[in-house]
Structure formats: structure tokens, C-alpha cells
Amino acid sequence: SWAPDRQERFIRRWVDALSDPRVTHEIRSIWISYWSQADKSLGQKLASRLNVRPSI
């Protein structure tokens, strides 16, 4: 369990990285799937920020 501000910074960094135009939709979905498996709520937050549906 992370402090909310720390989790927010983490999410923001990942959203920035996955929003790069060189990152394909497939790669973005794979990363969201990984994070969803590790922490479901984290994966959902990333997916909603990136407008991607979690694949779990």
C-alpha cells in the first residue's frame, strides 16, 4: 500500500511514458495488463487515464 501522493506521482510518470507517440496501443495494453495483475486498482487508474480498457 502506497501513500496516495506517491501513487499519484507513479501513475503520472507511467501515463506520460505510455502516452509517447512511439508506444503502440498493443504495448500500452500489455503494460496496463501487467500493472492490473500486480495491483488491480492501479491498473484501472492507469487505464482510465489513458482511455484504454483493462484486459483483465
N, CA, C and O atoms as a Tripos MOL2 file, in Angstrom:
@<TRIPOS>MOLECULE
protein
  224   223    56     0     0
PROTEIN
NO_CHARGES

@<TRIPOS>ATOM
      1 N           0.8390   -1.1940    0.0000 N.3       1 SER1
      2 CA          0.0000    0.0000    0.0000 C.3       1 SER1
      3 C           0.8780    1.2500    0.0000 C.2       1 SER1
      4 O           1.7860    1.3940    0.8180 O.2       1 SER1
      5 N           0.5890    2.1270   -0.9170 N.am      2 TRP2
      6 CA          1.3940    3.3370   -1.0620 C.3       2 TRP2
      7 C           0.6420    4.5390   -0.5330 C.2       2 TRP2
      8 O          -0.5870    4.5440   -0.4660 O.2       2 TRP2
      9 N           1.3990    5.5610   -0.1580 N.am      3 ALA3
     10 CA          0.7820    6.8440    0.1670 C.3       3 ALA3
     11 C           0.1200    7.3710   -1.1120 C.2       3 ALA3
     12 O           0.6800    7.2190   -2.1980 O.2       3 ALA3
     13 N          -1.0550    7.9830   -1.0000 N.am      4 PRO4
     14 CA         -1.7750    8.4430   -2.2000 C.3       4 PRO4
     15 C          -0.9590    9.3740   -3.0970 C.2       4 PRO4
     16 O          -1.0370    9.2630   -4.3210 O.2       4 PRO4
     17 N          -0.1810   10.2850   -2.5180 N.am      5 ASP5
     18 CA          0.6070   11.2050   -3.3510 C.3       5 ASP5
     19 C           1.7090   10.4640   -4.1010 C.2       5 ASP5
     20 O           2.0340   10.8080   -5.2380 O.2       5 ASP5
     21 N           2.2730    9.4640   -3.4740 N.am      6 ARG6
     22 CA          3.3170    8.6760   -4.1270 C.3       6 ARG6
     23 C           2.7300    7.8700   -5.2910 C.2       6 ARG6
     24 O           3.3260    7.7950   -6.3660 O.2       6 ARG6
     25 N           1.5640    7.2730   -5.0670 N.am      7 GLN7
     26 CA          0.9050    6.5140   -6.1280 C.3       7 GLN7
     27 C           0.5260    7.4430   -7.2850 C.2       7 GLN7
     28 O           0.6410    7.0660   -8.4510 O.2       7 GLN7
     29 N           0.0790    8.6420   -6.9610 N.am      8 GLU8
     30 CA         -0.2960    9.6160   -7.9890 C.3       8 GLU8
     31 C           0.9150    9.9830   -8.8560 C.2       8 GLU8
     32 O           0.8040   10.0590  -10.0800 O.2       8 GLU8
     33 N           2.0540   10.2060   -8.2270 N.am      9 ARG9
     34 CA          3.2860   10.5110   -8.9900 C.3       9 ARG9
     35 C           3.6670    9.3380   -9.8790 C.2       9 ARG9
     36 O           4.0550    9.5260  -11.0320 O.2       9 ARG9
     37 N           3.5570    8.1300   -9.3430 N.am     10 PHE10
     38 CA          3.8760    6.9220  -10.1020 C.3      10 PHE10
     39 C           2.9700    6.8110  -11.3290 C.2      10 PHE10
     40 O           3.4380    6.5730  -12.4420 O.2      10 PHE10
     41 N           1.6760    6.9850  -11.1060 N.am     11 ILE11
     42 CA          0.7070    6.9110  -12.2110 C.3      11 ILE11
     43 C           1.0050    7.9800  -13.2440 C.2      11 ILE11
     44 O           0.9820    7.7060  -14.4430 O.2      11 ILE11
     45 N           1.2860    9.1960  -12.7940 N.am     12 ARG12
     46 CA          1.5620   10.2880  -13.7310 C.3      12 ARG12
     47 C           2.7770    9.9750  -14.5960 C.2      12 ARG12
     48 O           2.7690   10.2290  -15.8010 O.2      12 ARG12
     49 N           3.8310    9.4170  -13.9760 N.am     13 ARG13
     50 CA          5.0380    9.0590  -14.7530 C.3      13 ARG13
     51 C           4.7310    7.9920  -15.7940 C.2      13 ARG13
     52 O           5.1900    8.0850  -16.9330 O.2      13 ARG13
     53 N           3.9510    6.9700  -15.4100 N.am     14 TRP14
     54 CA          3.6080    5.9080  -16.3590 C.3      14 TRP14
     55 C           2.6970    6.4060  -17.4600 C.2      14 TRP14
     56 O           2.8520    6.0160  -18.6180 O.2      14 TRP14
     57 N           1.7470    7.2630  -17.1170 N.am     15 VAL15
     58 CA          0.8550    7.8270  -18.1390 C.3      15 VAL15
     59 C           1.6770    8.6400  -19.1370 C.2      15 VAL15
     60 O           1.4610    8.5450  -20.3450 O.2      15 VAL15
     61 N           2.6220    9.4400  -18.6320 N.am     16 ASP16
     62 CA          3.4950   10.2140  -19.5300 C.3      16 ASP16
     63 C           4.2810    9.2890  -20.4460 C.2      16 ASP16
     64 O           4.3610    9.5210  -21.6520 O.2      16 ASP16
     65 N           4.8590    8.2420  -19.8740 N.am     17 ALA17
     66 CA          5.6740    7.3140  -20.6710 C.3      17 ALA17
     67 C           4.8270    6.5780  -21.7090 C.2      17 ALA17
     68 O           5.2310    6.4490  -22.8640 O.2      17 ALA17
     69 N           3.6560    6.0970  -21.2980 N.am     18 LEU18
     70 CA          2.8160    5.3180  -22.2060 C.3      18 LEU18
     71 C           2.0570    6.1890  -23.2070 C.2      18 LEU18
     72 O           1.4740    5.6750  -24.1620 O.2      18 LEU18
     73 N           2.0630    7.4970  -22.9910 N.am     19 SER19
     74 CA          1.4040    8.4180  -23.9210 C.3      19 SER19
     75 C           2.3240    8.8230  -25.0610 C.2      19 SER19
     76 O           1.8950    9.4800  -26.0090 O.2      19 SER19
     77 N           3.5810    8.4310  -24.9690 N.am     20 ASP20
     78 CA          4.5360    8.7550  -26.0300 C.3      20 ASP20
     79 C           4.0170    8.2110  -27.3580 C.2      20 ASP20
     80 O           3.5570    7.0710  -27.4170 O.2      20 ASP20
     81 N           4.0820    9.0100  -28.4220 N.am     21 PRO21
     82 CA          3.5530    8.5530  -29.7180 C.3      21 PRO21
     83 C           4.2290    7.2920  -30.2630 C.2      21 PRO21
     84 O           3.6520    6.5930  -31.0950 O.2      21 PRO21
     85 N           5.4330    7.0010  -29.8060 N.am     22 ARG22
     86 CA          6.1290    5.8000  -30.2890 C.3      22 ARG22
     87 C           5.6020    4.5240  -29.6470 C.2      22 ARG22
     88 O           5.8840    3.4270  -30.1290 O.2      22 ARG22
     89 N           4.8370    4.6570  -28.5610 N.am     23 VAL23
     90 CA          4.2910    3.4860  -27.8640 C.3      23 VAL23
     91 C           2.9910    3.0740  -28.5560 C.2      23 VAL23
     92 O           2.0390    3.8510  -28.6320 O.2      23 VAL23
     93 N           2.9710    1.8440  -29.0540 N.am     24 THR24
     94 CA          1.7840    1.3600  -29.7650 C.3      24 THR24
     95 C           0.6620    1.0210  -28.7860 C.2      24 THR24
     96 O           0.8930    0.8490  -27.5890 O.2      24 THR24
     97 N          -0.5400    0.9290  -29.3110 N.am     25 HIS25
     98 CA         -1.7040    0.5580  -28.4990 C.3      25 HIS25
     99 C          -1.4830   -0.8140  -27.8480 C.2      25 HIS25
    100 O          -1.8530   -1.0380  -26.6950 O.2      25 HIS25
    101 N          -0.8700   -1.7260  -28.6180 N.am     26 GLU26
    102 CA         -0.6230   -3.0760  -28.1000 C.3      26 GLU26
    103 C           0.3290   -3.0490  -26.8990 C.2      26 GLU26
    104 O           0.0660   -3.6960  -25.8860 O.2      26 GLU26
    105 N           1.4210   -2.3110  -27.0100 N.am     27 ILE27
    106 CA          2.3860   -2.2000  -25.9020 C.3      27 ILE27
    107 C           1.7150   -1.5650  -24.6850 C.2      27 ILE27
    108 O           1.8930   -2.0270  -23.5580 O.2      27 ILE27
    109 N           0.9490   -0.5130  -24.9180 N.am     28 ARG28
    110 CA          0.2260    0.1640  -23.8350 C.3      28 ARG28
    111 C          -0.6890   -0.8360  -23.1220 C.2      28 ARG28
    112 O          -0.7220   -0.8790  -21.8920 O.2      28 ARG28
    113 N          -1.4200   -1.6260  -23.8800 N.am     29 SER29
    114 CA         -2.3420   -2.6110  -23.2940 C.3      29 SER29
    115 C          -1.6020   -3.6740  -22.4920 C.2      29 SER29
    116 O          -2.0750   -4.1070  -21.4410 O.2      29 SER29
    117 N          -0.4480   -4.0910  -22.9870 N.am     30 ILE30
    118 CA          0.3580   -5.0950  -22.2740 C.3      30 ILE30
    119 C           0.8000   -4.5490  -20.9220 C.2      30 ILE30
    120 O           0.6880   -5.2430  -19.9120 O.2      30 ILE30
    121 N           1.3010   -3.3120  -20.8900 N.am     31 TRP31
    122 CA          1.7380   -2.7210  -19.6240 C.3      31 TRP31
    123 C           0.5740   -2.5660  -18.6490 C.2      31 TRP31
    124 O           0.7180   -2.8340  -17.4570 O.2      31 TRP31
    125 N          -0.5630   -2.1370  -19.1540 N.am     32 ILE32
    126 CA         -1.7340   -1.9950  -18.2790 C.3      32 ILE32
    127 C          -2.1440   -3.3590  -17.7300 C.2      32 ILE32
    128 O          -2.5460   -3.4740  -16.5720 O.2      32 ILE32
    129 N          -2.0390   -4.3820  -18.5590 N.am     33 SER33
    130 CA         -2.3470   -5.7340  -18.1100 C.3      33 SER33
    131 C          -1.3890   -6.1680  -16.9930 C.2      33 SER33
    132 O          -1.8210   -6.7390  -15.9910 O.2      33 SER33
    133 N          -0.0930   -5.8990  -17.1660 N.am     34 TYR34
    134 CA          0.8940   -6.2340  -16.1260 C.3      34 TYR34
    135 C           0.5560   -5.5380  -14.8140 C.2      34 TYR34
    136 O           0.5300   -6.1700  -13.7580 O.2      34 TYR34
    137 N           0.2940   -4.2250  -14.8860 N.am     35 TRP35
    138 CA          0.0090   -3.4820  -13.6600 C.3      35 TRP35
    139 C          -1.3050   -3.9270  -13.0420 C.2      35 TRP35
    140 O          -1.4370   -3.9360  -11.8180 O.2      35 TRP35
    141 N          -2.2820   -4.2980  -13.8660 N.am     36 SER36
    142 CA         -3.5680   -4.7790  -13.3390 C.3      36 SER36
    143 C          -3.3960   -6.0980  -12.5950 C.2      36 SER36
    144 O          -4.0630   -6.3400  -11.5890 O.2      36 SER36
    145 N          -2.5040   -6.9490  -13.0910 N.am     37 GLN37
    146 CA         -2.2470   -8.2240  -12.4140 C.3      37 GLN37
    147 C          -1.5580   -7.9980  -11.0750 C.2      37 GLN37
    148 O          -1.8300   -8.7080  -10.1070 O.2      37 GLN37
    149 N          -0.6690   -7.0120  -11.0150 N.am     38 ALA38
    150 CA          0.0570   -6.7230   -9.7790 C.3      38 ALA38
    151 C          -0.8380   -5.9990   -8.7740 C.2      38 ALA38
    152 O          -0.7990   -6.2890   -7.5780 O.2      38 ALA38
    153 N          -1.6340   -5.0670   -9.2590 N.am     39 ASP39
    154 CA         -2.4930   -4.2560   -8.3920 C.3      39 ASP39
    155 C          -3.6830   -3.7880   -9.2240 C.2      39 ASP39
    156 O          -3.5610   -2.8810  -10.0470 O.2      39 ASP39
    157 N          -4.8240   -4.4110   -9.0020 N.am     40 LYS40
    158 CA         -5.9930   -4.1670   -9.8580 C.3      40 LYS40
    159 C          -6.3890   -2.6910   -9.9070 C.2      40 LYS40
    160 O          -6.6740   -2.1620  -10.9810 O.2      40 LYS40
    161 N          -6.4080   -2.0230   -8.7500 N.am     41 SER41
    162 CA         -6.8380   -0.6170   -8.7460 C.3      41 SER41
    163 C          -5.8310    0.2690   -9.4760 C.2      41 SER41
    164 O          -6.2100    1.2400  -10.1310 O.2      41 SER41
    165 N          -4.5520   -0.0690   -9.3600 N.am     42 LEU42
    166 CA         -3.5230    0.6900  -10.0830 C.3      42 LEU42
    167 C          -3.7160    0.5310  -11.5930 C.2      42 LEU42
    168 O          -3.6450    1.5080  -12.3380 O.2      42 LEU42
    169 N          -3.9550   -0.6840  -12.0330 N.am     43 GLY43
    170 CA         -4.2050   -0.9320  -13.4500 C.3      43 GLY43
    171 C          -5.4220   -0.1850  -13.9560 C.2      43 GLY43
    172 O          -5.4130    0.3490  -15.0650 O.2      43 GLY43
    173 N          -6.4730   -0.1460  -13.1450 N.am     44 GLN44
    174 CA         -7.6930    0.5660  -13.5380 C.3      44 GLN44
    175 C          -7.4430    2.0650  -13.6410 C.2      44 GLN44
    176 O          -7.9480    2.7210  -14.5520 O.2      44 GLN44
    177 N          -6.6670    2.6040  -12.7120 N.am     45 LYS45
    178 CA         -6.3650    4.0400  -12.7570 C.3      45 LYS45
    179 C          -5.5460    4.3810  -13.9970 C.2      45 LYS45
    180 O          -5.8220    5.3690  -14.6780 O.2      45 LYS45
    181 N          -4.5350    3.5580  -14.2860 N.am     46 LEU46
    182 CA         -3.7300    3.7910  -15.4930 C.3      46 LEU46
    183 C          -4.5990    3.7130  -16.7420 C.2      46 LEU46
    184 O          -4.5030    4.5650  -17.6250 O.2      46 LEU46
    185 N          -5.4440    2.6930  -16.8130 N.am     47 ALA47
    186 CA         -6.3000    2.5050  -17.9870 C.3      47 ALA47
    187 C          -7.2390    3.6910  -18.1770 C.2      47 ALA47
    188 O          -7.4300    4.1650  -19.2970 O.2      47 ALA47
    189 N          -7.8220    4.1660  -17.0850 N.am     48 SER48
    190 CA         -8.7680    5.2740  -17.2300 C.3      48 SER48
    191 C          -8.0570    6.5530  -17.6550 C.2      48 SER48
    192 O          -8.6090    7.3360  -18.4280 O.2      48 SER48
    193 N          -6.8450    6.7750  -17.1640 N.am     49 ARG49
    194 CA         -6.0940    7.9770  -17.5700 C.3      49 ARG49
    195 C          -5.6850    7.9140  -19.0310 C.2      49 ARG49
    196 O          -5.5780    8.9420  -19.7000 O.2      49 ARG49
    197 N          -5.4570    6.6990  -19.5250 N.am     50 LEU50
    198 CA         -5.0090    6.5220  -20.9100 C.3      50 LEU50
    199 C          -6.1720    6.2080  -21.8540 C.2      50 LEU50
    200 O          -5.9700    6.0080  -23.0520 O.2      50 LEU50
    201 N          -7.3880    6.1660  -21.3070 N.am     51 ASN51
    202 CA         -8.5730    5.8080  -22.1030 C.3      51 ASN51
    203 C          -8.4080    4.4540  -22.7800 C.2      51 ASN51
    204 O          -8.7390    4.2870  -23.9540 O.2      51 ASN51
    205 N          -7.8950    3.4960  -22.0240 N.am     52 VAL52
    206 CA         -7.7120    2.1300  -22.5190 C.3      52 VAL52
    207 C          -8.4960    1.2140  -21.5920 C.2      52 VAL52
    208 O          -8.5220    1.4250  -20.3800 O.2      52 VAL52
    209 N          -9.1260    0.2140  -22.1520 N.am     53 ARG53
    210 CA         -9.8940   -0.7330  -21.3390 C.3      53 ARG53
    211 C          -8.9430   -1.7970  -20.7850 C.2      53 ARG53
    212 O          -8.2150   -2.4230  -21.5560 O.2      53 ARG53
    213 N          -8.9330   -2.0180  -19.4560 N.am     54 PRO54
    214 CA         -8.0780   -3.0850  -18.9150 C.3      54 PRO54
    215 C          -8.5140   -4.4360  -19.4760 C.2      54 PRO54
    216 O          -9.7070   -4.7000  -19.6210 O.2      54 PRO54
    217 N          -7.5540   -5.2770  -19.7860 N.am     55 SER55
    218 CA         -7.8710   -6.5510  -20.4500 C.3      55 SER55
    219 C          -8.0830   -7.6930  -19.4750 C.2      55 SER55
    220 O          -8.1310   -8.8500  -19.8940 O.2      55 SER55
    221 N          -8.2110   -7.4060  -18.1970 N.am     56 ILE56
    222 CA         -8.4220   -8.4730  -17.2040 C.3      56 ILE56
    223 C          -9.8910   -8.5900  -16.8760 C.2      56 ILE56
    224 O         -10.2770   -9.4290  -16.0620 O.2      56 ILE56
@<TRIPOS>BOND
     1     1     2 1
     2     2     3 1
     3     3     4 2
     4     3     5 am
     5     5     6 1
     6     6     7 1
     7     7     8 2
     8     7     9 am
     9     9    10 1
    10    10    11 1
    11    11    12 2
    12    11    13 am
    13    13    14 1
    14    14    15 1
    15    15    16 2
    16    15    17 am
    17    17    18 1
    18    18    19 1
    19    19    20 2
    20    19    21 am
    21    21    22 1
    22    22    23 1
    23    23    24 2
    24    23    25 am
    25    25    26 1
    26    26    27 1
    27    27    28 2
    28    27    29 am
    29    29    30 1
    30    30    31 1
    31    31    32 2
    32    31    33 am
    33    33    34 1
    34    34    35 1
    35    35    36 2
    36    35    37 am
    37    37    38 1
    38    38    39 1
    39    39    40 2
    40    39    41 am
    41    41    42 1
    42    42    43 1
    43    43    44 2
    44    43    45 am
    45    45    46 1
    46    46    47 1
    47    47    48 2
    48    47    49 am
    49    49    50 1
    50    50    51 1
    51    51    52 2
    52    51    53 am
    53    53    54 1
    54    54    55 1
    55    55    56 2
    56    55    57 am
    57    57    58 1
    58    58    59 1
    59    59    60 2
    60    59    61 am
    61    61    62 1
    62    62    63 1
    63    63    64 2
    64    63    65 am
    65    65    66 1
    66    66    67 1
    67    67    68 2
    68    67    69 am
    69    69    70 1
    70    70    71 1
    71    71    72 2
    72    71    73 am
    73    73    74 1
    74    74    75 1
    75    75    76 2
    76    75    77 am
    77    77    78 1
    78    78    79 1
    79    79    80 2
    80    79    81 am
    81    81    82 1
    82    82    83 1
    83    83    84 2
    84    83    85 am
    85    85    86 1
    86    86    87 1
    87    87    88 2
    88    87    89 am
    89    89    90 1
    90    90    91 1
    91    91    92 2
    92    91    93 am
    93    93    94 1
    94    94    95 1
    95    95    96 2
    96    95    97 am
    97    97    98 1
    98    98    99 1
    99    99   100 2
   100    99   101 am
   101   101   102 1
   102   102   103 1
   103   103   104 2
   104   103   105 am
   105   105   106 1
   106   106   107 1
   107   107   108 2
   108   107   109 am
   109   109   110 1
   110   110   111 1
   111   111   112 2
   112   111   113 am
   113   113   114 1
   114   114   115 1
   115   115   116 2
   116   115   117 am
   117   117   118 1
   118   118   119 1
   119   119   120 2
   120   119   121 am
   121   121   122 1
   122   122   123 1
   123   123   124 2
   124   123   125 am
   125   125   126 1
   126   126   127 1
   127   127   128 2
   128   127   129 am
   129   129   130 1
   130   130   131 1
   131   131   132 2
   132   131   133 am
   133   133   134 1
   134   134   135 1
   135   135   136 2
   136   135   137 am
   137   137   138 1
   138   138   139 1
   139   139   140 2
   140   139   141 am
   141   141   142 1
   142   142   143 1
   143   143   144 2
   144   143   145 am
   145   145   146 1
   146   146   147 1
   147   147   148 2
   148   147   149 am
   149   149   150 1
   150   150   151 1
   151   151   152 2
   152   151   153 am
   153   153   154 1
   154   154   155 1
   155   155   156 2
   156   155   157 am
   157   157   158 1
   158   158   159 1
   159   159   160 2
   160   159   161 am
   161   161   162 1
   162   162   163 1
   163   163   164 2
   164   163   165 am
   165   165   166 1
   166   166   167 1
   167   167   168 2
   168   167   169 am
   169   169   170 1
   170   170   171 1
   171   171   172 2
   172   171   173 am
   173   173   174 1
   174   174   175 1
   175   175   176 2
   176   175   177 am
   177   177   178 1
   178   178   179 1
   179   179   180 2
   180   179   181 am
   181   181   182 1
   182   182   183 1
   183   183   184 2
   184   183   185 am
   185   185   186 1
   186   186   187 1
   187   187   188 2
   188   187   189 am
   189   189   190 1
   190   190   191 1
   191   191   192 2
   192   191   193 am
   193   193   194 1
   194   194   195 1
   195   195   196 2
   196   195   197 am
   197   197   198 1
   198   198   199 1
   199   199   200 2
   200   199   201 am
   201   201   202 1
   202   202   203 1
   203   203   204 2
   204   203   205 am
   205   205   206 1
   206   206   207 1
   207   207   208 2
   208   207   209 am
   209   209   210 1
   210   210   211 1
   211   211   212 2
   212   211   213 am
   213   213   214 1
   214   214   215 1
   215   215   216 2
   216   215   217 am
   217   217   218 1
   218   218   219 1
   219   219   220 2
   220   219   221 am
   221   221   222 1
   222   222   223 1
   223   223   224 2
@<TRIPOS>SUBSTRUCTURE
     1 SER1         2 RESIDUE 1 A SER
     2 TRP2         6 RESIDUE 1 A TRP
     3 ALA3        10 RESIDUE 1 A ALA
     4 PRO4        14 RESIDUE 1 A PRO
     5 ASP5        18 RESIDUE 1 A ASP
     6 ARG6        22 RESIDUE 1 A ARG
     7 GLN7        26 RESIDUE 1 A GLN
     8 GLU8        30 RESIDUE 1 A GLU
     9 ARG9        34 RESIDUE 1 A ARG
    10 PHE10       38 RESIDUE 1 A PHE
    11 ILE11       42 RESIDUE 1 A ILE
    12 ARG12       46 RESIDUE 1 A ARG
    13 ARG13       50 RESIDUE 1 A ARG
    14 TRP14       54 RESIDUE 1 A TRP
    15 VAL15       58 RESIDUE 1 A VAL
    16 ASP16       62 RESIDUE 1 A ASP
    17 ALA17       66 RESIDUE 1 A ALA
    18 LEU18       70 RESIDUE 1 A LEU
    19 SER19       74 RESIDUE 1 A SER
    20 ASP20       78 RESIDUE 1 A ASP
    21 PRO21       82 RESIDUE 1 A PRO
    22 ARG22       86 RESIDUE 1 A ARG
    23 VAL23       90 RESIDUE 1 A VAL
    24 THR24       94 RESIDUE 1 A THR
    25 HIS25       98 RESIDUE 1 A HIS
    26 GLU26      102 RESIDUE 1 A GLU
    27 ILE27      106 RESIDUE 1 A ILE
    28 ARG28      110 RESIDUE 1 A ARG
    29 SER29      114 RESIDUE 1 A SER
    30 ILE30      118 RESIDUE 1 A ILE
    31 TRP31      122 RESIDUE 1 A TRP
    32 ILE32      126 RESIDUE 1 A ILE
    33 SER33      130 RESIDUE 1 A SER
    34 TYR34      134 RESIDUE 1 A TYR
    35 TRP35      138 RESIDUE 1 A TRP
    36 SER36      142 RESIDUE 1 A SER
    37 GLN37      146 RESIDUE 1 A GLN
    38 ALA38      150 RESIDUE 1 A ALA
    39 ASP39      154 RESIDUE 1 A ASP
    40 LYS40      158 RESIDUE 1 A LYS
    41 SER41      162 RESIDUE 1 A SER
    42 LEU42      166 RESIDUE 1 A LEU
    43 GLY43      170 RESIDUE 1 A GLY
    44 GLN44      174 RESIDUE 1 A GLN
    45 LYS45      178 RESIDUE 1 A LYS
    46 LEU46      182 RESIDUE 1 A LEU
    47 ALA47      186 RESIDUE 1 A ALA
    48 SER48      190 RESIDUE 1 A SER
    49 ARG49      194 RESIDUE 1 A ARG
    50 LEU50      198 RESIDUE 1 A LEU
    51 ASN51      202 RESIDUE 1 A ASN
    52 VAL52      206 RESIDUE 1 A VAL
    53 ARG53      210 RESIDUE 1 A ARG
    54 PRO54      214 RESIDUE 1 A PRO
    55 SER55      218 RESIDUE 1 A SER
    56 ILE56      222 RESIDUE 1 A ILE
